[in-house]
């Protein structure tokens, strides 16, 4: 989410490293079902921002039933292609909508019940702009779950991020524990 794509390529996780984002070892420490099972309900509309190769997207789609869907949004076409290759020809293809973000905005017009931003907000140069846009996407009683890596985001930076979220109209409802991460659940 930056106008300068050269700067973007230095800030965001490159497609070439996507294999490290989706593996069995990660499931031991960051299991999507354990992290999200209490939050994802049937028929929800969910936004997975910065979905990468779909590590969380696929599991969210499995939790949904009926008319539920996941919008898998990413800035990199290569990440979306990796996710597409996982789901094409499967039942999940019906529940997952791939969305290519613009350099400076998500660009999703659908309203969602739940949005997940896992390990990606620290990569966004204009977080206030991101949070203002998310305020317009997440339904009034919907939830936004932000999880950031401790190794990239200090406590101070995370608290500054929470201040920006509150400035955008979000309210903290929980600070869940996620392995080696800083997390906040807001509405």
Buried (B, 14 or more C-beta within 10 A) or exposed (E): BBEEEEEBEEEBBEBEEBEEBBEEEBBEEBEBEEBBEEBBBEEBBBBBBBBBBBBBBBBBBBBBEEEBBBBBBBBBEBBBEBBBEBBEEEEBBEBBBBBEBEEBEBEBEEEBBBBBBBBBBBBBBBBBBBBBBBBEBBEEEBBBBBBBBEEEBEEEBBEEBBEBBEEBBBEEEEEBEBBEBBBBBBB
